[in-house]
Each structure stands twice: as structure tokens, then as C-alpha cells.
Amino acid sequence: MTASPAELTEAGAPGKKGIASGRLGRAVLLVAAVAALFHLFGAGFSPFTALVQRPVHLALMGTLAFLGVGVRAVPRTKWGWAFNAVFGSLLVLCALYLVSQNEALVARSGSPTTVDLVAGAVIVVGVLILAQRATGWGLVVVAMGALFYALAGPWLPGILAHRGYGPGRLIEQLFLSTEGIWGVPLGVSADFVYLFVLFGAFLDVAGGGALLIALADRVAGRTRGGPAKTAAVASAFMGSLSGSAVANVVTTGTFTIPLMRRSGFRPFFAGAIEAAASTGGQLMPPVMGAGAFILATWTNIPYGNVALAAVIPAVLYYAALLWAIHFRATKVGLRGSDATRSDGVLGRIHLLLPVLIIVLMLAMGRSPMRAAFWGVVTSLAAAYAVRRTRPALADLARSLRAGASGAVQVAAACAAAGIVVGVASLTGIGLRMSELIVVVSQGNLMIALILTAFGSIVLGMGLPTTAAYVVLAALGAPALVELGVPLLGAHLFIFYFGCISNVTPPVSLAAYAAAGIAGSPPLRTAWTAMGLAAAGFFVPFMFVYAPALILDGTVAEIASTALTALIGVVALAGAVIGYVRGPLGPLRRAVLLAAALALIAPSFLWDGIGLVLFMAAGFAGVRAGPGEEPPEPAPAG
């Protein structure tokens, strides 16, 4: 199993001493403290511009990474540390060059100097190195593929062809604008992911984690996977208010992910549950992350109709997630507690105040950055207000290192994702997809839906949900309406796939944020979250072919269609996890997936076929009982 960032932080330095001790430990603590002060000042007192906040954020996180914090491996030789020192220094200098030359760069926009291009090349290479060390090769290969695509445009076939861009123009796009590395993905990391991770670290050293464990044991401790189910429901409601899957992950995930790990879920699976649950929150009425209001305005459909129409699809999404959690908990042999914990609740109940303040601020429409700032401030105030929860200086130092370690992975992944987004924006590959849907599909609705779904995921990469929807409503919905999809169904379809891009690799920001908290490999977390959120890929097809799911039909049609759809998402959850009443082999999983697909179609024939396949694969001849995979051991203490 991959070591967590915290474990790497403690044990990754050369020699006998870990990073937490000696001169290297003091350097890490100094940089982590500077990072905390910089982000707190920008969030609470004087916000920085994007081309100041994001480069400084990358410089700080890059410095920590080259010091061995939050990366999968650190050098063991003098030459390795010498490379880190040289390249880490170059990365910081080039980022600070962009900050110091901000006004001059704007004045000579479109005419970069040789120094500008050299600094940009260093940043691009540095981001790829950071991403490789923090996340592995997967995201790096995708980013390098995007760079190749931008350079090789004239020699590519068919729809992939474009005029091509030279290295200078490509570096200008990625380094000298907010359309590349300094774009929305890194902005998410710089603006509030770091602060929410720090918030969770501060609250944890005061005993917030112990408080939540006690509360969760009282609520759902007796059920299989109870803490994870509680986390999913909480994230559903929180995500509906926040309007950002990433903000929701770093708000609730700082508590729920450690809680799920302690209950027996592996780190990557705990992070994936939180990412999938937080992403689905924006599909949950009544607020839908402000999406319901925007969708109603765009389509001239009353808001109440939009919110009601989205209820059944949202319930199906979370039903699939909750069943997946249940199947996983049963598969690995997790059981509920025989007795719930009550110790420590009253003595730490005041630690819930910072959480309530964050929830209220987000519900009132305040920015996640400002909410995170007050969360950090009030968590410290609440911790020091009562002697029992008052942390020592060593605890504060540990929380600074823990916050930095979790944020490094997110920053590296988001910066690399910015390369992908920047190339997509430069080459126009995303914008051309929608206009070709009708022509390529040749009037076939299923092909058009698949193409629209793919285009929506690509266009939604790295964008906030509301922004993604606005772009997609102009580009994707008209093609579906032209092919006969009802207006509301067409817009909800693209809204779903714009949201689901948050857990769709390679640019799955919610999953990367969850991985940073869980201390798990980002890409593995992202792929697992995509599987848990699989209902989000199926449900839109269901309500396009069966409008009764969005309340377009009689009561009998709505009830019967919702029931068969519910069975379909349960079958899908079982196929994803590989378990129903017992472990499922590849053949049974394939049959169960076929059952889920059959239940999409709104006809008695296909529903009957789906039900038969579901009973045959999920129940017939299957031995009940847990599988052979052991649960994640609980941390000591």
C-alpha cells in the first residue's frame, strides 16, 4: 500500500532523521508557516490577483515537494537532493518572476521575450516533475499527450487536425495567461483547498476527529459502513449549498475521510466515497449549487419545476452510492459496532462551531475562500477556549506540516490538469465537438447522447459547475433539442455530465482534493470515485429515454419507471463493487452490468430482461458472506 503523505513526511528524509526533525524539519516548518500566513492573509484581508496568488501558491507547494513533503518518494542520495535544490530554486524563481513582472507582461501581451519563454519552459517541466512525484505517471502521460497534440495539429487526421502551435505560442498560453497552468484548476487549489486542508488539520489536533467519531457511532455505528453512509448523506446536502464539489470535499472530507478510514475503509476508497458524494451534491435539489436557478433562467422553465424534476434522478444517484458502500463494507467484512461511543462528546462539542460557521457562510452565499478563512480562525479560537482541547506548540507544528503535505499533491495534480485544460482551450477541440454532434450521429439519438456526454465532460474539465453549465448550455443542448429531446431533459443531461467531470480522470478535481486529505494515490482515487459515481453516467440516459423520471408522465408511469430505475442502479452498484449477496466473478459482474443497461430502456420487454438478469447474476447460486479482502486496519490510538 502506498504511504500517506503524512507518513512520507515523517520518514522520507535522508539518513536516520525524518523530515520532522533537524534542519530539514525546521525548513519544512518554516515554509509551511509562510504558506499558511500567505493564504490566510489573501483570504481574510487582501485578496491577491490570480497571477499573484497562483504562482506563489505553486512556488510554496513546489518548495515543500522538493523538500520531500507530500510526494511518493524522496531522493536518497546527495545527487538527488542536489537536483531537488537546483530545480526547486528554479521553479520558485520563475514563479516569482511572473509575479514581479506582472504589469510588464500585460503591457507586452502577445510579444513574450526570450526570458519569458525560458521561465515558462522551466515552469512546465517543473509541473510535470511535481505531478510525477506526487501522483505517478498517469496524469503526466496525459499532460504530455496534450502538449504533443498542440504541437502536431497539422499532421493529425480528420477532426483531430488543427493548424498547430509552436513551442513559443504554447508556452505563452500555459505560462503567461490564466488559461493554462494558472487556470481554474490551480486556482481551486490556491484559493481554498489549502485552507480547508489546514482547517481540518488544526481541528483534528484539538480533538475534532474524536468528536466526529463519537457522533457518527451514535448515528450509524451499528450499520455496515455506517460512517461512510453518513458521510455520503451529509455531503449531499452540503454540496447542494456549496456549489462546488471541491469545496464540499475539503469542507466535509477533512472529517469524514479520516472517519471512514478508521472504520475500516482503505484510504483510496474513503477519498473516492467523499468525492462521489460531494459531486452528487450539485445534482441534489433544491439548490443544486445554484444550478437550478441558472437552468431555470436559461430555459424559461419555472424554478419549482426544475427542482422537482431533479429529485428522482438525484435519489437514484445517491441510492447507487449508498448501495455501493453497503456492498463494499459487506465484501471486506466490516461490521457495525455493538455499542456506540459517547465519551468525549460533551467535552468537545464546541469544536462543531467552526463547522457550523462554514456551513452558514456557504449557505448565505459567501465565497469558499472567506468561509475557509473563518473556519481556520474559529477552529483555533474554539480549540484554545477550552483547556481539554488546547493544542501544544508541537501539535500546531504537526498540523502545519499535515496541512502542507495534503495540499502538495492537490497543487501538483491541479497544475498538471491546467496543461490539459490550456491545450483544449488553445486548440478549440472542445468547442468543435458540439457542432459536429448532429452531423456525426446522423440523427441517431443514442450516438448523439454519447457524443454530447463526452463533449460535456471535456468542456467541464476544471470549470466550476455553474460556469460549465453555462458553456455547455450554449454548445451541447441545442443539438439534443434538435433531435427531439425535451428542453428540460436536454439541459439536465448536460448539467449532469458537466458535474460528473469532477470525478472523471484525468481532470477530476474533487477526487484529487479527496486524495490529498486521504493520503491516497490521486489517480487511483479518481478512478474509484468514477466507479462509485457510475450512476451519474447512467441516470441522464434514463431520464432522456424515460421522461417520467423527471416527472413528465402520469403517477403510475412515474412510480413504475422510478422502481425499475432503482433496481437498475442497485444492479450497477453491485457490478461496480463485485458483490451482492456474495462475491461476484467477472461473468456475473458482466451480466449484472447488462441488467443495469437493460433497465435503462423504458419498455416492459427490456425491464423484464433486466430483472431476470439481475436476479440471475445477483442472487441465484451466490453464497452470502464477506469476500477475502481484509479491511483497512484502524490507526493505532
C-alpha positions in Angstrom: 0.0 0.0 0.0 1.2 3.5 -0.9 2.3 5.5 2.1 0.3 8.5 3.0 1.7 12.0 2.7 2.0 12.3 6.4 4.0 9.1 6.6 6.2 10.2 3.8 6.7 13.5 5.6 7.9 11.8 8.7 10.1 9.2 7.1 11.2 10.5 3.8 14.4 12.4 4.6 17.8 11.1 4.0 19.7 9.5 6.8 18.4 8.4 10.1 16.3 11.5 10.9 13.0 12.2 9.3 11.7 15.4 7.8 10.1 16.3 11.1 13.5 16.7 12.8 16.7 18.5 12.2 17.5 21.4 9.9 15.4 19.9 7.1 12.4 19.7 9.5 12.8 23.3 10.5 13.0 24.3 6.9 9.7 22.4 6.1 8.0 24.0 9.2 9.2 27.5 8.1 7.8 27.1 4.5 4.6 25.6 5.8 4.1 28.5 8.2 4.8 31.0 5.4 2.3 29.2 3.2 -0.4 29.3 6.0 0.2 33.1 6.6 0.1 33.9 2.9 -3.1 32.0 2.2 -4.8 33.3 5.3 -3.8 36.9 4.5 -5.2 36.6 1.0 -8.4 35.0 2.1 -9.2 37.2 5.1 -7.6 40.6 4.5 -6.4 41.5 1.0 -7.2 39.1 -1.9 -4.4 38.7 -4.5 -4.9 38.7 -8.2 -4.9 35.3 -10.0 -1.4 35.8 -11.4 0.0 36.5 -7.9 -2.0 34.0 -5.8 -1.5 31.0 -8.0 2.2 31.4 -8.9 3.1 32.0 -5.2 1.0 29.0 -4.2 2.8 26.8 -6.7 6.1 28.1 -5.6 5.3 27.3 -1.9 3.9 23.8 -2.7 6.8 23.1 -5.1 9.3 24.0 -2.4 7.7 21.7 0.0 7.6 18.9 -2.6 11.3 19.3 -3.4 11.9 19.2 0.3 10.3 15.7 0.3 6.8 16.7 1.7 3.7 15.1 0.2 5.5 13.1 -2.6 5.5 9.4 -3.2 9.3 9.1 -3.0 12.2 11.3 -2.0 15.8 11.1 -3.0 18.2 9.0 -1.0 21.5 10.3 -2.4 23.4 13.6 -2.4 22.9 14.0 -6.1 19.2 13.6 -5.7 19.0 16.3 -3.1 21.2 18.5 -5.2 18.8 18.1 -8.2 15.9 19.0 -5.8 17.7 22.1 -4.6 18.6 23.3 -8.1 15.3 22.6 -9.7 13.2 23.7 -6.7 15.1 27.0 -6.7 14.5 27.5 -10.5 10.8 26.8 -10.0 10.5 29.3 -7.3 12.5 32.0 -9.2 10.4 31.5 -12.4 7.1 31.7 -10.4 8.3 34.8 -8.6 9.5 36.3 -11.9 5.9 36.1 -13.2 4.7 37.8 -10.1 7.3 40.6 -10.2 6.8 41.2 -14.0 3.0 41.1 -13.8 2.4 44.6 -15.2 5.1 44.4 -17.7 3.8 41.1 -19.0 0.4 42.6 -19.5 1.9 45.6 -21.4 3.7 43.4 -23.8 0.9 40.8 -24.2 1.4 38.8 -27.3 5.1 39.6 -27.6 6.9 37.5 -25.0 10.6 37.9 -24.5 13.2 35.1 -24.5 13.3 35.3 -20.7 9.5 34.9 -20.5 9.6 31.8 -22.7 12.6 30.3 -20.8 10.8 30.9 -17.4 7.6 29.3 -18.9 9.5 26.3 -20.1 11.0 25.8 -16.6 7.6 26.0 -15.0 6.1 23.5 -17.5 8.9 21.0 -16.9 8.7 21.6 -13.1 4.9 21.0 -13.1 5.4 17.7 -14.9 8.1 16.6 -12.4 6.0 17.6 -9.4 3.0 15.7 -10.9 5.0 12.6 -11.4 6.4 12.6 -7.9 3.1 13.4 -6.3 0.6 11.4 -8.4 2.6 9.0 -10.5 3.0 8.7 -14.3 -0.7 8.6 -15.3 -1.5 12.3 -15.3 1.9 13.2 -16.6 1.4 11.0 -19.7 -2.0 12.7 -20.3 -0.4 16.2 -20.0 2.4 15.3 -22.3 -0.1 13.9 -24.8 -1.9 17.2 -24.7 1.4 19.0 -25.4 2.1 16.7 -28.3 -1.5 17.3 -29.6 -1.0 21.1 -29.6 2.4 20.8 -31.5 1.4 18.2 -34.0 -2.0 19.6 -35.1 -1.3 19.9 -38.9 -0.2 16.2 -39.1 -3.2 14.7 -37.3 -6.1 13.1 -39.1 -9.7 14.2 -39.5 -11.4 16.0 -36.6 -8.3 16.0 -34.6 -6.4 18.2 -37.0 -5.8 21.9 -36.3 -3.4 24.5 -37.5 -0.8 23.6 -34.9 1.1 25.8 -32.5 4.8 26.3 -32.0 6.6 26.0 -28.6 6.6 29.7 -28.1 2.8 30.1 -28.5 2.2 27.0 -26.4 4.3 28.3 -23.5 2.7 31.7 -23.8 -0.7 30.0 -23.4 0.3 27.9 -20.5 2.6 30.3 -18.6 1.5 33.9 -19.4 -2.2 33.6 -19.1 -4.9 32.2 -16.8 -5.9 29.7 -19.5 -3.2 27.2 -18.7 -1.2 26.3 -15.6 -2.5 29.3 -13.7 -6.1 28.5 -14.7 -9.1 27.4 -12.7 -7.8 24.0 -11.5 -4.7 25.6 -9.8 -7.0 28.4 -8.7 -9.2 26.0 -6.8 -6.1 24.6 -5.0 -4.7 28.1 -4.2 -7.9 29.8 -3.2 -9.5 27.3 -0.8 -8.3 23.7 -0.9 -5.1 24.5 1.0 -7.1 26.5 3.6 -9.7 23.7 4.1 -7.0 21.1 4.5 -5.3 23.4 7.1 -8.6 23.9 8.8 -9.1 20.1 9.1 -5.5 19.7 10.4 -6.0 22.4 13.1 -9.3 21.0 14.2 -8.0 17.4 14.3 -5.2 18.2 16.7 -7.8 19.7 19.0 -9.9 16.6 19.0 -12.4 17.3 16.3 -11.8 13.9 14.7 -12.5 12.1 18.0 -15.7 14.1 18.4 -17.0 13.2 14.9 -16.1 9.5 15.5 -18.3 9.6 18.7 -21.1 11.3 16.9 -21.0 9.0 13.9 -21.0 6.0 16.2 -24.2 7.3 17.8 -25.9 7.9 14.4 -24.8 4.9 12.3 -22.3 2.9 14.2 -24.4 -0.2 14.2 -24.8 -0.5 10.4 -22.4 -1.8 7.9 -20.3 1.0 6.5 -22.3 3.4 8.7 -19.8 6.3 8.9 -19.4 6.2 5.1 -23.2 6.3 4.6 -23.5 9.2 7.0 -20.7 11.0 5.1 -22.5 10.5 1.8 -25.8 11.9 3.0 -24.1 14.9 4.7 -22.1 15.6 1.6 -25.3 15.5 -0.5 -26.9 18.3 1.5 -23.6 20.3 1.9 -22.8 20.0 -1.8 -26.2 21.3 -2.8 -25.5 24.5 -0.9 -21.8 25.0 -1.7 -22.0 24.9 -5.5 -18.5 23.4 -5.7 -17.7 19.7 -5.5 -14.1 20.6 -4.5 -15.2 23.0 -1.7 -17.6 20.3 -0.4 -14.8 17.7 -0.4 -12.4 19.9 1.6 -15.2 21.0 3.9 -16.7 17.7 4.9 -13.9 15.5 3.8 -11.5 16.7 6.4 -13.7 15.0 8.9 -15.4 12.2 7.0 -12.4 10.7 5.2 -10.4 10.1 8.4 -13.6 8.7 10.0 -14.1 6.3 7.1 -10.5 5.2 7.3 -10.8 4.5 11.0 -14.0 2.5 10.4 -12.1 0.1 8.1 -12.2 1.6 4.5 -8.9 1.9 2.7 -7.7 5.4 2.1 -8.3 5.5 -1.7 -11.9 4.2 -1.2 -12.7 6.6 1.6 -11.5 9.5 -0.6 -13.5 8.2 -3.5 -16.7 8.0 -1.5 -16.3 11.6 -0.4 -15.5 12.8 -4.0 -18.5 11.0 -5.4 -20.8 12.2 -2.7 -19.7 15.8 -2.9 -20.0 15.8 -6.7 -23.6 14.5 -6.5 -24.5 17.3 -4.1 -24.7 19.7 -7.0 -27.4 17.4 -8.5 -29.4 17.5 -5.3 -32.4 19.9 -5.1 -33.4 22.4 -4.1 -30.3 24.5 -4.7 -28.2 22.2 -6.9 -25.2 24.5 -6.3 -27.2 27.4 -7.8 -27.5 25.3 -10.9 -31.3 25.1 -10.5 -31.6 28.9 -10.7 -29.4 29.3 -13.7 -31.1 26.4 -15.5 -34.5 27.9 -14.8 -33.4 31.3 -16.1 -31.7 29.8 -19.3 -34.7 27.6 -20.3 -37.5 29.9 -19.0 -38.8 26.9 -17.0 -40.1 27.8 -13.5 -37.6 27.1 -10.8 -40.0 24.9 -8.9 -40.5 22.7 -11.9 -36.7 22.3 -12.3 -36.1 21.5 -8.6 -38.9 18.9 -8.6 -37.8 17.3 -11.9 -34.3 16.8 -10.4 -35.5 14.9 -7.3 -35.8 11.3 -8.6 -32.5 11.4 -10.6 -30.7 12.7 -7.5 -32.3 10.0 -5.3 -31.2 7.4 -7.8 -27.6 8.7 -7.8 -27.3 8.5 -4.0 -29.2 5.2 -3.8 -26.5 3.7 -6.1 -23.7 5.3 -4.0 -25.2 4.0 -0.7 -25.7 0.5 -2.0 -22.1 0.5 -3.3 -20.9 1.5 0.2 -23.0 -1.3 1.7 -21.7 -3.9 -0.8 -18.1 -2.8 -0.2 -18.5 -2.9 3.6 -20.0 -6.4 3.4 -17.4 -7.6 0.9 -14.4 -6.7 3.1 -16.1 -7.8 6.3 -16.8 -4.5 8.0 -19.4 -4.7 10.7 -21.2 -2.1 12.8 -20.2 -1.5 16.4 -22.0 -3.5 19.1 -22.1 -0.4 21.3 -21.8 3.2 20.3 -19.3 5.6 21.8 -20.3 8.5 24.0 -17.0 9.5 25.6 -15.6 12.9 24.7 -18.8 14.3 23.1 -19.7 17.0 25.7 -16.1 18.0 26.3 -15.5 18.6 22.6 -19.0 19.7 21.4 -17.8 23.3 21.0 -15.5 22.1 18.1 -18.6 21.9 15.9 -18.9 25.7 16.0 -16.3 26.2 13.2 -18.1 23.7 11.0 -21.5 25.4 11.6 -19.9 28.7 10.7 -18.6 27.4 7.4 -22.0 25.8 6.5 -23.8 29.0 7.4 -21.4 31.2 5.4 -21.7 29.0 2.3 -25.5 28.8 2.7 -25.5 32.7 2.8 -23.6 32.8 -0.5 -20.2 33.7 0.9 -17.2 32.6 -1.1 -15.5 29.3 -0.1 -12.2 31.2 0.4 -13.8 33.5 3.0 -15.6 30.6 4.6 -12.3 28.7 4.8 -10.6 31.7 6.4 -13.2 32.0 9.2 -13.1 28.2 9.6 -9.4 28.3 10.3 -9.7 31.3 12.7 -12.6 29.9 14.6 -11.1 26.4 14.8 -8.1 27.9 16.6 -10.3 30.1 18.8 -12.5 27.1 19.7 -9.6 24.9 20.4 -7.9 27.3 22.8 -11.1 28.3 24.5 -11.3 25.0 26.5 -8.3 23.6 28.3 -9.1 20.0 27.3 -8.9 20.8 23.6 -6.0 23.3 23.8 -3.2 22.1 21.5 0.5 22.4 22.4 3.0 24.2 20.1 4.2 20.8 18.9 0.7 19.9 17.9 0.4 23.2 15.9 3.6 22.4 14.1 2.4 19.0 13.3 -0.9 20.4 11.9 1.0 22.9 9.7 3.1 20.0 8.3 0.0 17.8 7.8 -1.9 20.6 6.0 1.1 21.3 3.7 1.5 17.6 2.9 -2.1 17.1 1.9 -2.1 20.3 -0.2 1.1 19.5 -2.2 -0.5 16.6 -4.0 -3.6 18.6 -4.9 -1.5 21.5 -6.2 0.7 19.3 -8.3 -2.3 17.5 -9.8 -4.2 20.7 -10.5 -1.2 22.4 -12.1 -0.8 19.4 -14.5 -4.5 19.4 -15.2 -4.1 23.1 -16.1 -1.9 22.0 -19.0 -4.7 19.8 -20.4 -7.3 22.5 -20.0 -5.0 25.1 -21.6 -4.3 22.9 -24.6 -8.0 22.2 -25.0 -8.8 25.9 -24.9 -5.9 26.8 -27.3 -6.7 24.2 -30.0 -10.5 24.5 -29.7 -11.0 20.8 -29.7 -13.8 21.1 -27.1 -15.7 23.8 -28.9 -15.8 21.9 -32.2 -17.2 18.8 -30.6 -20.7 20.1 -30.1 -21.3 21.4 -33.6 -20.3 18.1 -35.1 -22.6 16.0 -32.9 -25.6 16.2 -35.2 -23.6 15.5 -38.3 -21.6 12.6 -36.8 -24.6 11.0 -35.2 -26.6 11.2 -38.4 -29.8 11.6 -36.4 -29.2 8.6 -34.1 -30.2 9.8 -30.6 -28.1 7.3 -28.7 -24.9 8.2 -30.6 -25.7 11.9 -30.2 -26.2 11.4 -26.4 -22.9 9.6 -26.1 -21.1 12.3 -28.1 -22.7 15.1 -26.0 -21.8 13.3 -22.8 -18.2 13.0 -23.9 -18.0 16.6 -25.0 -19.7 17.8 -21.8 -17.1 16.0 -19.7 -14.3 17.5 -21.8 -15.7 21.0 -21.6 -16.5 20.7 -17.9 -12.9 19.8 -17.0 -11.6 22.2 -14.4 -14.6 24.5 -14.6 -16.9 25.3 -11.6 -20.3 23.6 -12.1 -22.2 26.8 -12.9 -19.6 28.0 -15.4 -19.5 24.6 -17.0 -23.3 24.5 -17.4 -23.4 28.0 -19.0 -20.8 26.9 -21.6 -22.5 23.6 -22.2 -26.0 25.0 -22.4 -24.9 27.1 -25.4 -22.9 24.3 -27.1 -24.5 20.9 -26.3 -28.2 21.4 -25.6 -29.3 22.7 -29.0 -28.1 19.6 -30.7 -30.2 17.4 -28.4 -33.3 19.5 -28.7 -33.0 19.4 -32.4 -33.0 15.6 -32.2 -36.2 15.6 -30.1 -35.1 15.6 -26.5 -37.4 17.8 -24.3 -35.8 21.1 -23.4 -35.6 20.3 -19.6 -34.2 16.8 -20.3 -31.6 18.2 -22.6 -30.3 20.8 -20.2 -30.4 18.4 -17.2 -28.4 15.9 -19.3 -25.5 18.3 -20.0 -25.7 19.6 -16.4 -25.2 16.0 -15.1 -22.2 15.4 -17.3 -20.7 18.8 -16.6 -20.9 17.9 -12.8 -19.6 14.4 -13.2 -16.4 15.7 -14.8 -15.3 16.4 -11.2 -14.6 12.7 -10.8 -13.7 11.9 -14.3 -9.9 11.4 -14.9 -7.6 13.0 -15.9 -9.0 16.3 -14.7 -11.0 15.1 -11.6 -10.5 18.0 -9.2 -12.9 16.6 -6.5 -11.1 13.3 -6.5 -7.6 15.0 -6.3 -8.8 17.1 -3.4 -10.1 14.0 -1.6 -6.9 12.1 -2.3 -4.9 14.9 -0.6 -6.9 14.5 2.5 -6.9 10.7 2.4 -3.2 10.4 1.7 -4.0 8.1 -1.2 -2.8 8.0 -4.9 -4.8 10.7 -6.7 -5.4 8.7 -9.9 -6.5 5.5 -8.1 -8.8 7.6 -6.0 -10.2 9.3 -9.1 -10.9 6.0 -10.9 -12.5 4.6 -7.9 -14.7 7.7 -7.4 -15.7 7.4 -11.1 -16.9 3.9 -10.5 -18.8 4.9 -7.3 -20.4 7.8 -9.3 -21.3 5.5 -12.2 -25.0 6.2 -11.7 -24.2 9.7 -12.7 -23.3 8.4 -16.2 -26.4 6.2 -16.5 -29.2 8.2 -14.9 -29.1 11.0 -17.6 -29.7 8.4 -20.3 -32.5 7.0 -18.2 -34.5 10.3 -18.0 -33.9 11.1 -21.6 -35.4 7.8 -22.7 -37.9 7.7 -19.8 -39.1 11.3 -19.2 -41.3 10.0 -16.3 -38.1 10.2 -14.2 -38.2 14.0 -14.5 -42.0 13.9 -13.7 -43.1 14.1 -17.3 -45.9 11.5 -17.2 -48.7 10.0 -15.1 -48.4 9.0 -11.5 -48.4 5.3 -12.5 -45.7 5.9 -15.1 -43.5 7.8 -12.7 -43.8 5.2 -10.0 -43.1 2.2 -12.2 -40.3 3.9 -14.0 -38.7 5.0 -10.8 -38.9 1.5 -9.3 -37.2 -0.2 -12.3 -34.6 2.6 -12.4 -33.9 2.0 -8.7 -33.3 -1.7 -9.3 -31.1 -0.8 -12.2 -28.8 1.5 -10.1 -28.6 -1.2 -7.4 -27.5 -3.7 -10.1 -25.0 -1.1 -11.3 -23.6 -0.7 -7.8 -23.2 -4.5 -7.4 -21.4 -4.7 -10.8 -19.0 -1.9 -9.8 -18.2 -3.4 -6.4 -18.4 -7.1 -7.5 -20.6 -8.1 -4.7 -24.4 -8.6 -4.0 -25.1 -11.5 -1.6 -21.6 -12.7 -2.1 -18.5 -12.1 -4.2 -19.2 -12.0 -8.0 -16.8 -13.3 -10.6 -16.2 -11.4 -13.9 -19.0 -13.2 -15.7 -21.6 -12.4 -13.1 -20.4 -8.8 -12.9 -20.8 -8.5 -16.7 -24.3 -9.9 -16.5 -25.2 -7.6 -13.7 -23.9 -4.6 -15.8 -26.1 -5.9 -18.7 -29.1 -5.9 -16.3 -28.4 -2.3 -15.4 -28.2 -1.3 -19.1 -31.4 -3.2 -19.9 -33.3 -1.4 -17.2 -32.4 2.0 -18.8 -34.8 1.4 -21.7 -38.4 2.3 -20.9 -40.2 -0.8 -22.1 -41.8 -3.8 -20.4 -39.6 -6.1 -22.6 -36.3 -4.6 -21.6 -37.4 -4.1 -18.0 -38.3 -7.8 -17.8 -34.9 -8.8 -19.3 -33.1 -6.6 -16.9 -35.0 -8.0 -13.9 -34.3 -11.6 -14.9 -30.6 -10.8 -15.4 -30.4 -9.0 -12.1 -31.9 -12.0 -10.2 -29.8 -14.5 -12.1 -26.5 -12.7 -11.6 -27.1 -11.2 -8.1 -28.9 -13.9 -6.3 -29.1 -17.2 -8.0 -26.4 -19.6 -6.6 -24.4 -16.9 -4.8 -23.0 -17.7 -1.4 -23.6 -15.0 1.1 -20.8 -13.7 3.2 -17.8 -11.4 3.0 -15.1 -11.7 0.5 -11.4 -12.4 1.1 -10.1 -8.8 1.0 -9.2 -7.7 4.5 -10.4 -4.4 5.9 -8.1 -1.5 6.4 -6.6 -1.7 9.9 -7.5 1.1 12.2 -4.7 3.5 13.1 -3.1 2.9 16.5 -4.6 5.0 19.2 
